Amino acid sequence: MARVAALRSKMKSQVRVPAPPATWQKGSRLGFWADSSGVDVVQALKSCKDKCREYAECTHERVFSIAWACRSEFSALNQCLKRQ
């Protein structure tokens, strides 16, 4: 048990969290989802909420079959996001 605790403390000391990139938007919890062209991905996802929900419902309880079973939902979500 003592060896496990020692190993855990050693692993915690080795983990380093990278500094946030300069492109992060201030005040946004998901600021790293803003690309260099100024597109705010979070806002785009909010505007395509219905398409996101349809895709999420399709992918629920699927693993490998997502690629072909949810192709139409993914395509609709992708087209909605491209318009933003």
C-alpha positions as CSV (number, residue, x, y, z in Angstrom):
1,M,0.0,0.0,0.0
2,A,2.8,2.4,0.8
3,R,4.4,1.7,-2.6
4,V,1.2,2.6,-4.3
5,A,1.0,5.9,-2.5
6,A,4.6,6.7,-3.2
7,L,4.1,5.9,-6.9
8,R,1.0,8.1,-7.1
9,S,2.8,11.1,-5.5
10,K,5.7,10.6,-7.9
11,M,3.3,10.5,-10.9
12,K,1.5,13.7,-9.7
13,S,4.8,15.5,-9.5
14,Q,5.7,14.6,-13.1
15,V,2.4,15.7,-14.6
16,R,2.7,19.2,-16.2
17,V,-0.2,21.2,-17.4
18,P,0.8,23.2,-20.5
19,A,0.4,26.9,-20.6
20,P,-2.7,28.1,-22.5
21,P,-1.9,29.3,-26.0
22,A,-2.2,33.0,-26.9
23,T,-5.2,32.3,-29.1
24,W,-7.5,31.5,-26.3
25,Q,-10.4,33.9,-25.9
26,K,-10.6,35.6,-22.6
27,G,-13.7,34.9,-20.6
28,S,-14.6,31.8,-22.6
29,R,-14.5,28.5,-20.8
30,L,-13.9,26.8,-24.1
31,G,-11.7,29.6,-25.6
32,F,-9.3,27.2,-27.2
33,W,-12.2,26.3,-29.6
34,A,-11.7,29.5,-31.5
35,D,-9.6,29.1,-34.6
36,S,-7.2,31.7,-36.1
37,S,-9.9,32.9,-38.6
38,G,-12.0,34.3,-35.8
39,V,-14.7,31.6,-36.0
40,D,-16.1,31.0,-32.6
41,V,-16.8,27.3,-32.6
42,V,-18.8,27.4,-29.3
43,Q,-21.2,30.0,-30.8
44,A,-21.5,27.9,-34.0
45,L,-22.4,24.8,-32.0
46,K,-25.0,26.8,-30.1
47,S,-26.6,27.9,-33.3
48,C,-26.7,24.3,-34.6
49,K,-28.0,22.9,-31.4
50,D,-30.8,20.8,-33.1
51,K,-28.3,19.2,-35.5
52,C,-25.9,18.5,-32.6
53,R,-28.7,16.8,-30.7
54,E,-29.8,14.7,-33.7
55,Y,-26.2,13.5,-34.2
56,A,-25.7,12.8,-30.5
57,E,-28.9,10.7,-30.4
58,C,-27.7,8.8,-33.4
59,T,-24.3,8.1,-31.9
60,H,-25.7,7.0,-28.6
61,E,-24.8,3.3,-27.8
62,R,-22.8,3.0,-31.0
63,V,-19.1,2.5,-31.5
64,F,-17.9,1.3,-34.9
65,S,-21.2,1.7,-36.7
66,I,-21.2,5.5,-36.2
67,A,-19.3,6.0,-39.5
68,W,-22.1,4.6,-41.7
69,A,-25.2,4.7,-39.4
70,C,-25.0,8.4,-38.6
71,R,-23.6,9.7,-41.9
72,S,-26.6,11.8,-42.8
73,E,-26.8,13.4,-39.3
74,F,-23.1,14.2,-39.4
75,S,-23.4,15.7,-42.9
76,A,-26.2,17.9,-41.8
77,L,-24.3,19.0,-38.7
78,N,-21.2,19.7,-40.8
79,Q,-23.2,21.8,-43.3
80,C,-24.8,23.8,-40.5
81,L,-21.4,24.5,-39.0
82,K,-19.9,25.5,-42.3
83,R,-22.5,28.2,-42.7
84,Q,-21.5,29.8,-39.4
